[in-house]
């Protein structure tokens, strides 16, 4: 009966909205099928007579309840928070949420989790919020440091700062975010081992942190705790930083790199370090780039990949172990939509949103349930709907379209984010507490 009464009131509300005859009285004759109003009751014409159905107060209360329910539903829908991107440092990981906030987990000796803990801070085996930071557009990670690009085009960083990689004109490590000095108009950024670079409005690039091997691209090997401009770069759409080198993707679909080149990671046919950008030879039609410790890869418009640099463990994906100072085609995988490059392994998201990896597997970082290295691509177990991928030397994390995150590989510092410190995790596990 209660259900029927509510349904009757809902019908009343709907029909009253379409038309209502005022000044009627119960029992009087009627010919219309519309509702009537006698000042206190809503009446309906049934079998030629006006019949009372509900008081006007009841109808008003129901209208209010319906409106509240709609407001609540709308608010819930628009503020649902999920993970949009996951990034990994050497022994920690962070997730960017749709609310413009971030959570981090894993190793925290230098304050890289951004949770305000004293340095050295305790590790976190599950995600912890980065404090005092909102409106985040992008996250970038170095070895033991983090930076966030904010919606207003500025950048804030936290974590280890021995080389000035926080960009705040100091070398003091921080466990809370601080603004990079004199930097705005940023459109994209990335981190290497102990340095960061940012693309600014107009397509120029600025870098800060360790200058060893010329990785800042300003013609020097001197470190800088504030941003310096990379020489001769314009029209850059994104940057990706390796361990001791840096690369930039130009809007024209070509790539330039600079810094350490001992393994051919600059792709310029030599193994001589460069203090400013040089062209990666014979590379065009590039849509994105990824850099690891000593090798790099490019994704082409065709969905194919080309890689260069150190070839140990077969991480270049060409079935060989040799270094390459020019790009080689990746033969172990095709139809790639996104990719990530680590220390001695490489991973890619392929059509269908599965993740495939190849190279070193000592900690299970290929995600196929084993710790056996592979020259061919193997599929990460139980990972589907992948939209983002992050890879360091020992740990891999993938974010899914549903907002969840799975990690695999080395986990002794809590990098799996599932409350454990398991040494080797060859099968992907779900990160808890996200979003």
Secondary structure by P-SEA (a helix, b strand, c coil): caaaaaaaaaaaaaaaaacccccccccccccccbbbbcccbbbbbcccbbbbcccaaaaaaaaaaaaaaaaaaaaaaaaccccccccccccbbbbbccccccccccccccccccccccccbbbbccccccccccccccccccccbbbbbccccccccccccccccccccccccccbbbccccccccccccccccbbbbbcccbbbbbbcccccccccccccccccbbbbcccccccccccccccbbbbbccccbbbbbcccccccccccccccccbbbbccccccccccccccccccccccccbbbbbcccccccccccccccccbbbbbccccccccccccccbbbbbcccbbbbbbcccccccccccccccccbbbbccccccccbbbbcccbbbbbccccbbbbbccccccccccccccccccbbbbbcccc
